[in-house]
């Protein structure tokens, strides 16, 4: 929550550290409007994943970093260096 002058009044319990990334976040920690995306480390192709199916498969208490070894690019087939990202569902569409 921010003050009208831009000062943080309450610290976000889920701030993302640039060194650690988003891998420590668990499926149950995601808000309803957040989605998980994957990006190829080789060609840069990116796509959104179905977080509900993944949570059912791996468990709600599993960190999303457990997905990284299983990621495969849908365009070039690369399995190395693929990463995860968080996004928000577009509610205006």
C-alpha positions as CSV (number, residue, x, y, z in Angstrom):
1,X,0.0,0.0,0.0
2,X,1.4,3.4,-0.9
3,X,1.0,6.8,0.6
4,X,-0.3,9.5,-1.9
5,X,3.3,10.8,-2.1
6,X,4.6,7.4,-3.2
7,X,5.9,6.2,0.2
8,X,5.5,2.5,0.9
9,X,3.3,2.1,4.1
10,X,3.1,-1.6,4.2
11,X,5.9,-3.8,2.9
12,X,4.8,-6.4,0.3
13,X,5.3,-9.8,1.8
14,X,6.2,-11.2,-1.6
15,X,8.7,-8.8,-3.0
16,X,10.8,-10.4,-5.8
17,X,14.6,-10.3,-5.3
18,X,16.4,-9.9,-8.7
19,X,19.0,-12.4,-7.7
20,X,16.6,-15.1,-6.5
21,X,13.9,-14.5,-9.1
22,X,10.4,-15.9,-8.8
23,X,11.3,-19.5,-8.3
24,X,10.7,-19.4,-4.6
25,X,7.0,-18.4,-5.0
26,X,4.6,-21.3,-4.5
27,X,1.4,-21.9,-6.5
28,X,-0.7,-21.1,-3.5
29,X,1.0,-17.7,-3.1
30,X,-0.2,-16.5,-6.5
31,X,-3.1,-14.1,-6.6
32,X,-6.2,-14.9,-8.7
33,X,-5.2,-12.5,-11.4
34,X,-1.6,-13.7,-11.7
35,X,-0.4,-16.0,-14.5
36,X,2.8,-17.9,-15.1
37,X,4.7,-17.6,-18.4
38,X,7.7,-19.4,-19.8
39,X,10.4,-18.0,-22.1
40,X,12.8,-19.9,-24.3
41,X,16.5,-19.1,-23.6
42,X,17.5,-19.9,-27.2
43,X,15.0,-18.2,-29.5
44,X,13.1,-16.0,-27.1
45,X,9.6,-17.5,-27.8
46,X,7.3,-17.0,-24.8
47,X,3.9,-18.3,-23.9
48,X,1.6,-18.4,-20.9
49,X,1.0,-21.6,-18.9
50,X,-2.1,-23.0,-17.3
51,X,-1.3,-22.4,-13.6
52,X,-4.3,-24.3,-12.4
53,X,-3.4,-27.5,-14.2
54,X,0.2,-27.2,-13.0
55,X,-0.9,-26.6,-9.4
56,X,-3.0,-29.8,-9.6
57,X,-0.2,-31.8,-11.1
58,X,2.7,-30.6,-8.8
59,X,0.7,-29.6,-5.7
60,X,-0.2,-26.1,-4.4
61,X,2.7,-26.1,-2.0
62,X,5.3,-26.7,-4.7
63,X,7.5,-23.8,-5.7
64,X,7.1,-22.8,-9.3
65,X,10.9,-23.4,-9.8
66,X,10.0,-27.1,-10.0
67,X,8.7,-26.4,-13.5
68,X,12.0,-25.2,-15.0
69,X,13.6,-28.6,-15.7
70,X,10.4,-29.7,-17.5
71,X,10.1,-26.6,-19.8
72,X,10.5,-27.2,-23.5
73,X,10.1,-24.5,-26.2
74,X,7.1,-25.0,-28.4
75,X,8.9,-23.4,-31.4
76,X,12.5,-24.7,-31.5
77,X,12.3,-27.6,-28.9
78,X,15.0,-26.1,-26.6
79,X,15.2,-27.5,-23.1
80,X,18.1,-25.5,-21.7
81,X,18.1,-22.0,-20.2
82,X,14.3,-21.6,-20.3
83,X,12.9,-19.2,-17.7
84,X,9.7,-18.3,-15.9
85,X,7.9,-15.0,-15.5
86,X,4.8,-13.7,-13.8
87,X,2.1,-11.6,-15.4
88,X,-1.4,-10.4,-14.8
89,X,-4.6,-11.4,-16.6
90,X,-6.0,-8.7,-18.8
91,X,-9.4,-8.0,-17.3
92,X,-10.4,-5.6,-20.0
93,X,-10.5,-8.2,-22.8
